[in-house]
Amino acid sequence: MNRTSVRFRGDTTTHVLFSAVLVLAFSVILTQTAAAQVLLTRVSTDTFTNGSSQHATEVEPDTFVFGSTMVATFQMGRFVVGGGSSDIGFSTSTD
């Protein structure tokens, strides 16, 4: 009767384990370096006070860039019923 057994050599198992640990270590290192410290800058504040819309809200932002100029737009004072907003806000940067 022929019996076949599967045996793992210690060298192969060690190499696989070492490779897995190495890949995990590199992925942790790369993740940490990719998380840059970015300072946030407030570019506008909703100043509307009418009673028919939600305030301190600026929603549906969009941006457009041409060369070194960036323009951001957003809705300010969003209406709950019927949609829309009290005004359209914008911010411009040239650097």
Long-range contacts (C-beta under 8 A, 24 or more apart in sequence): 43-72, 43-91, 44-74, 44-76, 44-89, 44-91, 46-76, 46-77, 46-89, 47-76, 48-76, 48-77, 48-86, 48-87, 50-77, 50-86, 52-79, 53-77, 53-78, 53-79, 53-80, 53-85, 53-86, 54-78, 54-79, 54-80, 58-89, 59-85, 68-94, 68-95, 69-93, 69-94, 70-94
